[in-house]
Amino acid sequence: MSRLLDAHEVASAANAGAQVGDGAKASGGAKVGAGARVSADVQTEAGNAALRRKFLGRISDPQVAPFVAELAEERIVGTLTVKRLDFPGCTPSRAGLVSQVWIDPEFRRLGITRRLLRGSFDFLRSQDLDLVLLNFAAGNQEAERTWTSLGFQPMESVSVRVKCVHSDSASIPDPVRFATPSPLPSPSPSTSPSLLPLPLPFPLASPSDDVSIRPARGEDLEAVVGLYENWSDHCRLVAPLVPSPTEETIRARVERVRREMERRDQFLLVAAESTGAIVGFASARVDTDGEEPANRTLVANPVWVEPAFRRRRVGRALFGALESLCEGLGVERVEWAGFGDRSGDATRGALGFRPYHVFAYTTLSELGDHLEARVAQ
């Protein structure tokens, strides 16, 4: 539990307690929100008001537990939040996400981060959670050294770009040719229309004569989800959370994607097709924070292209199709994730993306005493 420190104790340590009750959320929210801006301002040009609103909304989530380091004069000098995540069909199926880590610059290098982590780890154990995910701002070398020393391993990197550059611009370099995709069928009980919220401009940019890029249709879902197995094999190299390849989980995934597709204003899926077979896909969702277009973000998942079709600009063309929706959806900000793939990082950089934040992971059980000793320092 937390206790308040007098001013003389601050020079050596700050005690972080598990302030997870409603009172802590209500009283600490405003102070915490003001501090959390500091690291987040470099990631967005939306301004402090939107960030503050987003942070306060996040900690109002009943699944989020905010932790604070507080001085005797009730000054918040450090924060982090912990959220439980569920991953149906994966092994493990649950994890705790540690985020919003912020320490007042005046009180850094005093062990406050480790004290906050110790409280959060105790909380995760009380929830019977072992896998810990963590995100932090890309380029923060001090944070990276801290997490590495605690045994966290990089898992996913996310890049960001403000203002969409559409698929017919320099974002998709030449040589790019155009292929006319098969016409979309009319809605009927046996087939589905385009699963995108707005009609894409045709023809879509395609990388070669034998590959076309088009909106995904209902009948594509089985093939797309089948590619998830290849994608999962790749993810196993860098990520602890991968779908279990069983018939049951594959079926559950198909239905989950189908339900997501019904939210046509929020979920997008495009496919790469060659001689009737799906050889790649790209998906994204639209996150909103208020009604203003500047507060809408297109969050793109890692693009998957079958190995035989790589290095042929198929991935760029898939992403270009997603971007072509930005103007129609009023999206001015794009986030694009990748799983430790250097070529993917290079592609994102070439398209004008800059590093945004990094996800890392560890497990409490595997690190055991080592982790406890590092956190206690």
C-alpha positions as CSV (number, residue, x, y, z in Angstrom):
1,M,0.0,0.0,0.0
2,S,1.1,3.6,-0.5
3,R,2.2,6.0,2.1
4,L,3.2,9.7,1.9
5,L,6.8,10.7,2.2
6,D,8.1,13.8,3.9
7,A,10.4,16.1,1.9
8,H,13.5,14.7,3.5
9,E,12.9,11.2,2.1
10,V,12.6,12.2,-1.5
11,A,16.4,12.4,-2.0
12,S,16.8,8.7,-1.6
13,A,13.5,7.1,-2.7
14,A,9.8,7.6,-3.4
15,N,7.3,4.9,-2.5
16,A,4.8,4.0,-5.1
17,G,1.6,2.4,-3.9
18,A,-1.2,0.6,-5.7
19,Q,-3.7,3.4,-5.8
20,V,-6.3,1.5,-7.7
21,G,-9.5,2.6,-5.9
22,D,-12.1,5.0,-7.4
23,G,-10.9,7.7,-5.0
24,A,-7.3,7.4,-6.4
25,K,-8.6,7.7,-10.0
26,A,-10.7,10.7,-9.2
27,S,-8.2,12.6,-7.1
28,G,-5.0,11.7,-9.0
29,G,-6.4,11.9,-12.5
30,A,-5.9,15.6,-13.1
31,K,-2.4,15.7,-11.7
32,V,-1.4,12.6,-13.5
33,G,-2.9,13.8,-16.8
34,A,-0.8,17.0,-16.6
35,G,2.4,15.0,-16.2
36,A,1.7,12.4,-18.8
37,R,1.8,15.1,-21.5
38,V,5.5,15.5,-21.2
39,S,6.5,12.3,-23.0
40,A,3.5,12.2,-25.3
41,D,3.9,15.7,-26.8
42,V,6.7,14.5,-29.1
43,Q,4.4,11.9,-30.5
44,T,1.5,14.1,-31.7
45,E,0.8,17.6,-32.8
46,A,-2.8,17.5,-31.6
47,G,-2.1,19.6,-28.5
48,N,-2.3,19.0,-24.8
49,A,-6.0,19.2,-24.4
50,A,-6.7,16.1,-26.5
51,L,-3.9,14.2,-24.8
52,R,-5.2,15.1,-21.4
53,R,-8.7,14.1,-22.4
54,K,-7.5,10.8,-23.8
55,F,-5.5,10.0,-20.7
56,L,-8.3,10.8,-18.3
57,G,-10.6,8.6,-20.4
58,R,-8.1,5.8,-20.3
59,I,-7.9,5.7,-16.5
60,S,-11.6,5.8,-16.2
61,D,-11.7,2.3,-17.7
62,P,-12.6,-0.1,-14.9
63,Q,-10.0,-2.5,-16.2
64,V,-7.2,0.1,-15.8
65,A,-5.4,0.4,-12.5
66,P,-3.4,3.7,-12.1
67,F,-0.3,3.7,-9.9
68,V,1.2,6.9,-8.6
69,A,4.3,8.0,-6.7
70,E,3.3,10.8,-4.4
71,L,5.1,13.2,-2.1
72,A,4.0,14.3,1.3
73,E,2.6,17.6,-0.1
74,E,0.4,15.5,-2.3
75,R,2.4,16.2,-5.4
76,I,2.4,13.4,-8.0
77,V,5.9,12.8,-9.3
78,G,5.5,9.4,-11.0
79,T,2.7,7.4,-12.7
80,L,2.0,4.3,-14.6
81,T,-1.1,2.4,-15.5
82,V,-1.8,-1.4,-15.7
83,K,-4.5,-2.9,-17.8
84,R,-5.6,-6.5,-18.2
85,L,-5.7,-7.7,-21.8
86,D,-7.5,-10.9,-23.0
87,F,-6.3,-12.7,-26.1
88,P,-8.8,-15.5,-27.0
89,G,-7.2,-18.3,-28.9
90,C,-3.7,-17.4,-27.9
91,T,-1.2,-18.9,-25.5
92,P,-1.1,-17.3,-23.0
93,S,-4.6,-15.9,-23.2
94,R,-4.2,-13.0,-20.8
95,A,-1.6,-10.4,-20.1
96,G,-1.0,-7.2,-18.2
97,L,-0.1,-4.0,-20.2
98,V,2.0,-1.5,-18.4
99,S,1.9,2.0,-20.0
100,Q,1.7,5.7,-19.3
101,V,5.0,5.5,-17.5
102,W,6.1,9.0,-16.5
103,I,8.5,10.4,-13.9
104,D,8.8,14.1,-13.1
105,P,12.2,15.1,-14.5
106,E,13.1,16.6,-11.2
107,F,12.8,13.2,-9.5
108,R,14.3,10.9,-12.1
109,R,17.2,8.6,-11.4
110,L,15.9,8.0,-7.8
111,G,14.5,4.5,-8.4
112,I,10.9,5.7,-8.7
113,T,10.3,3.7,-11.9
114,R,11.4,0.5,-10.2
115,R,9.2,1.2,-7.2
116,L,6.2,1.8,-9.5
117,L,6.9,-1.4,-11.3
118,R,7.2,-3.4,-8.1
119,G,3.7,-2.3,-7.1
120,S,2.4,-3.1,-10.6
121,F,3.9,-6.5,-10.6
122,D,2.4,-7.3,-7.2
123,F,-1.0,-6.2,-8.6
124,L,-0.5,-8.4,-11.7
125,R,0.2,-11.4,-9.5
126,S,-2.9,-10.8,-7.5
127,Q,-4.8,-11.0,-10.8
128,D,-3.0,-14.3,-11.7
129,L,-1.3,-12.7,-14.7
130,D,2.2,-13.7,-15.7
131,L,2.9,-12.1,-19.1
132,V,3.7,-8.4,-18.9
133,L,3.6,-6.1,-21.9
134,L,5.1,-2.7,-21.8
135,N,5.1,0.3,-24.2
136,F,7.4,3.3,-24.2
137,A,8.3,6.1,-26.5
138,A,10.6,5.2,-29.4
139,G,14.0,6.8,-29.2
140,N,13.9,7.1,-25.4
141,Q,17.3,5.4,-24.8
142,E,17.2,5.9,-21.1
143,A,13.8,4.0,-20.9
144,E,15.1,1.3,-23.2
145,R,18.1,0.7,-21.0
146,T,15.9,0.5,-18.0
147,W,13.5,-2.0,-19.5
148,T,16.4,-4.1,-21.0
149,S,18.1,-4.3,-17.6
150,L,14.8,-5.6,-16.1
151,G,14.6,-8.4,-18.7
152,F,12.1,-6.9,-21.2
153,Q,12.5,-7.9,-24.8
154,P,11.4,-5.9,-27.8
155,M,8.3,-7.2,-29.5
156,E,6.6,-4.6,-31.7
157,S,7.4,-1.1,-33.0
158,V,4.9,1.4,-34.1
159,S,5.6,4.4,-36.5
160,V,3.4,7.4,-37.0
161,R,2.8,10.0,-39.7
162,V,0.5,13.0,-39.5
163,K,-1.4,13.9,-42.7
164,C,-2.1,11.0,-45.0
165,V,-0.1,10.7,-48.3
166,H,-2.4,8.8,-50.6
167,S,-1.6,5.8,-52.7
168,D,-1.4,7.8,-56.0
169,S,1.3,10.0,-54.6
170,A,5.1,9.7,-54.0
171,S,4.3,7.5,-51.0
172,I,4.2,4.5,-53.4
173,P,7.3,4.9,-55.5
174,D,7.5,3.8,-59.2
175,P,7.4,1.4,-60.8
176,V,3.8,0.9,-60.0
177,R,1.3,-0.4,-62.6
178,F,-2.4,-0.6,-62.2
179,A,-4.6,-3.6,-62.5
180,T,-8.4,-3.6,-62.6
181,P,-9.8,-5.9,-59.9
182,S,-12.7,-8.1,-60.4
183,P,-16.0,-6.2,-60.0
184,L,-17.6,-6.4,-56.6
185,P,-20.7,-8.6,-56.5
186,S,-24.1,-7.3,-55.6
187,P,-25.2,-8.1,-52.0
188,S,-26.9,-11.4,-51.7
189,P,-27.5,-14.1,-49.1
190,S,-24.6,-16.1,-50.6
191,T,-21.9,-13.4,-51.0
192,S,-20.8,-10.3,-49.2
193,P,-20.2,-6.8,-50.6
194,S,-16.9,-4.9,-50.1
195,L,-16.0,-4.9,-46.4
196,L,-14.7,-1.3,-46.6
197,P,-16.8,1.6,-45.4
198,L,-16.3,3.7,-48.5
199,P,-15.7,2.7,-52.2
200,L,-12.0,2.7,-53.0
201,P,-10.9,4.6,-56.1
202,F,-10.4,2.1,-58.9
203,P,-8.1,1.0,-60.3
204,L,-6.1,0.4,-57.2
205,A,-2.3,0.6,-57.3
206,S,-0.9,-2.9,-57.9
207,P,2.7,-3.9,-58.1
208,S,2.6,-6.2,-61.1
209,D,0.4,-7.5,-63.8
210,D,-0.3,-10.8,-62.0
211,V,-1.2,-9.2,-58.6
212,S,-4.2,-7.0,-58.0
213,I,-5.1,-5.1,-54.8
214,R,-8.8,-4.9,-53.9
215,P,-11.2,-4.6,-51.0
216,A,-11.7,-7.8,-49.2
217,R,-15.0,-9.6,-49.5
218,G,-16.8,-12.0,-47.3
219,E,-15.7,-15.0,-49.2
220,D,-12.1,-14.0,-48.7
221,L,-12.2,-14.4,-44.9
222,E,-11.3,-18.1,-44.9
223,A,-8.2,-17.5,-47.1
224,V,-7.2,-14.4,-45.1
225,V,-7.4,-16.1,-41.8
226,G,-5.5,-19.0,-43.3
227,L,-2.6,-16.6,-43.9
228,Y,-2.7,-15.8,-40.3
229,E,-1.0,-19.2,-39.6
230,N,2.0,-18.1,-41.7
231,W,1.9,-14.7,-40.0
232,S,1.8,-16.5,-36.6
233,D,4.9,-18.6,-37.5
234,H,6.7,-15.3,-38.2
235,C,5.5,-13.7,-35.0
236,R,6.8,-16.6,-32.9
237,L,10.3,-15.4,-33.6
238,V,9.6,-12.1,-31.9
239,A,6.4,-12.2,-29.9
240,P,5.1,-14.2,-26.9
241,L,1.5,-14.0,-28.0
242,V,0.6,-16.1,-31.1
243,P,-2.6,-17.7,-32.0
244,S,-2.9,-21.4,-31.3
245,P,-3.2,-23.2,-34.7
246,T,-6.3,-25.3,-34.0
247,E,-9.5,-25.6,-36.0
248,E,-11.5,-24.1,-33.1
249,T,-9.3,-21.0,-32.8
250,I,-9.2,-20.5,-36.5
251,R,-13.0,-20.7,-36.7
252,A,-13.2,-18.3,-33.8
253,R,-10.9,-15.9,-35.5
254,V,-12.9,-16.0,-38.7
255,E,-16.1,-15.1,-36.8
256,R,-14.3,-12.4,-34.9
257,V,-13.0,-10.8,-38.1
258,R,-16.4,-11.1,-39.6
259,R,-17.9,-9.2,-36.7
260,E,-15.3,-6.5,-37.0
261,M,-16.0,-6.1,-40.6
262,E,-19.6,-5.2,-39.8
263,R,-18.3,-2.0,-38.2
264,R,-17.6,-0.6,-41.6
265,D,-16.8,2.9,-40.3
266,Q,-14.1,1.5,-38.0
267,F,-12.4,-1.6,-39.5
268,L,-10.8,-2.0,-42.9
269,L,-9.4,-5.0,-44.8
270,V,-7.8,-5.1,-48.3
271,A,-6.3,-8.2,-50.0
272,A,-3.7,-8.9,-52.6
273,E,-4.9,-11.5,-55.2
274,S,-2.9,-13.5,-57.7
275,T,-4.5,-16.0,-60.1
276,G,-7.5,-16.3,-57.8
277,A,-5.5,-16.9,-54.6
278,I,-5.1,-14.4,-51.7
279,V,-1.4,-13.8,-51.3
280,G,-1.4,-10.9,-48.8
281,F,-3.6,-8.7,-46.7
282,A,-3.6,-5.4,-44.7
283,S,-6.0,-4.4,-42.1
284,A,-6.6,-1.3,-40.0
285,R,-9.1,0.3,-37.6
286,V,-10.1,3.9,-37.1
287,D,-9.7,5.2,-33.6
288,T,-11.7,8.3,-32.7
289,D,-11.2,10.9,-30.0
290,G,-14.1,13.3,-30.4
291,E,-15.7,14.4,-33.6
292,E,-12.9,16.4,-35.1
293,P,-11.0,14.8,-38.1
294,A,-7.7,15.7,-36.5
295,N,-8.6,13.4,-33.6
296,R,-9.1,10.4,-35.8
297,T,-6.2,7.9,-36.3
298,L,-5.9,5.1,-38.8
299,V,-4.2,2.3,-36.8
300,A,-2.7,-0.2,-39.3
301,N,-1.7,-3.7,-38.3
302,P,1.4,-5.3,-39.7
303,V,1.0,-6.0,-43.4
304,W,1.4,-9.7,-44.4
305,V,2.7,-10.8,-47.8
306,E,3.4,-14.4,-48.7
307,P,7.2,-15.0,-49.0
308,A,7.0,-15.7,-52.8
309,F,5.5,-12.3,-53.4
310,R,7.8,-10.2,-51.3
311,R,10.2,-7.6,-52.6
312,R,7.7,-6.8,-55.3
313,R,6.1,-3.8,-53.6
314,V,3.0,-5.8,-52.7
315,G,3.1,-4.6,-49.1
316,R,3.4,-1.0,-50.2
317,A,0.5,-1.3,-52.5
318,L,-1.7,-2.9,-49.8
319,F,-0.9,-0.1,-47.4
320,G,-1.5,2.4,-50.1
321,A,-5.0,1.0,-50.5
322,L,-5.7,1.6,-46.8
323,E,-4.3,5.1,-47.1
324,S,-6.6,6.0,-50.0
325,L,-9.4,5.9,-47.5
326,C,-7.9,8.5,-45.2
327,E,-9.4,11.5,-46.9
328,G,-12.9,10.1,-47.1
329,L,-12.8,9.1,-43.5
330,G,-11.4,12.4,-42.3
331,V,-8.2,10.8,-41.0
332,E,-5.1,12.9,-40.7
333,R,-2.9,10.6,-38.5
334,V,-1.7,7.1,-39.3
335,E,0.0,4.6,-37.0
336,W,1.6,1.5,-38.5
337,A,2.9,-1.4,-36.5
338,G,5.6,-4.0,-37.3
339,F,7.0,-7.0,-35.5
340,G,10.7,-6.5,-35.2
341,D,11.1,-6.5,-39.0
342,R,14.0,-4.3,-40.2
343,S,12.8,-4.3,-43.8
344,G,9.4,-3.2,-42.6
345,D,10.9,-0.5,-40.5
346,A,12.8,0.7,-43.6
347,T,9.7,0.7,-45.7
348,R,7.8,2.8,-43.1
349,G,10.7,5.2,-42.9
350,A,10.7,5.5,-46.7
351,L,7.0,6.4,-46.6
352,G,7.6,9.2,-44.2
353,F,6.8,7.5,-40.9
354,R,8.8,8.3,-37.8
355,P,9.2,6.0,-34.8
356,Y,6.4,6.4,-32.2
357,H,6.5,3.8,-29.5
358,V,7.8,0.3,-28.8
359,F,6.2,-2.7,-27.2
360,A,8.3,-5.0,-25.1
361,Y,7.5,-8.1,-23.0
362,T,8.6,-10.2,-20.1
363,T,7.2,-12.9,-17.8
364,L,7.2,-12.7,-14.1
365,S,7.6,-16.5,-13.6
366,E,10.6,-17.0,-15.9
367,L,12.6,-14.0,-14.5
368,G,11.6,-14.7,-10.9
369,D,14.2,-13.6,-8.4
370,H,16.3,-11.8,-11.1
371,L,13.5,-9.5,-11.9
372,E,12.7,-9.0,-8.2
373,A,16.3,-8.1,-7.5
374,R,16.5,-5.6,-10.3
375,V,13.2,-3.9,-9.4
376,A,14.3,-3.7,-5.7
377,Q,17.5,-1.8,-6.6
